[in-house]
Amino acid sequence: MSHLAKKRCKNTRNLDESARKVILGKILSSLCNQAEELSILCDIKVGVVDFTPGETKAFAWPCLTQANATINEYLACDEAKQQIKLFTQETYLQRKVDARKNYIDKIEQTTEKKEMENLFNQLACGKSIQELDARETKGLLKLFEAKQTKLNERKTKLNEHVDGNVLNQTGANDSNVGEENDGSP
């Protein structure tokens, strides 16, 4: 967006009516530009309606009929539908906190896994198993179970591959039964 930083508002009480109208026109122009950018960036319908005291006509952006249609469409929805995508600050922050917790949990799991693999390597190099505490022992048991599961999966795949090759070879040999071999492939 162009610039959404807060600007200090001028005190317009002491200005004459024409100067206040010029300032209001500039503010409404800026507001309409920002509304248009918001509409494009977020792919939503935006309308601006301004009721200026002392004026009989209302200012509407993009035009009176479109602003009116947008407002009527919103008011026609039931309250549950109006609230579907409405975020409160609390729900927004809660989603951010939950996402951070998930990220931290993943990092902790990865760290624990690496620690256990490091401990496993230390045991393989000669570290005594009596030096382990309860947390390390439980972690190693989890690591052993995971590695055993992977080994069993690889064993199953290897057996299926070997069985498939044996069936293919016996099937090929059986099809040549009764034929003379003349030496050509």
Protein Blocks (a to p, Z undefined) as FASTA:
>chain_A
ZZlcdcddddfklpcfklmmmmmmmmmmmmmmmmmmmmmmnopadddddddehiabdcdd
fbfklmmmmmmmmmmpcfklmmmmpccfklmmmmmmmmmmmmmmmmmmmmmmmmmmmmmm
mmmnopafklpcfklmmmmmmmmmmmmmmmmmmmmmmmmmmmmmmmmmmmmmmmmgoiac
ehiZZ
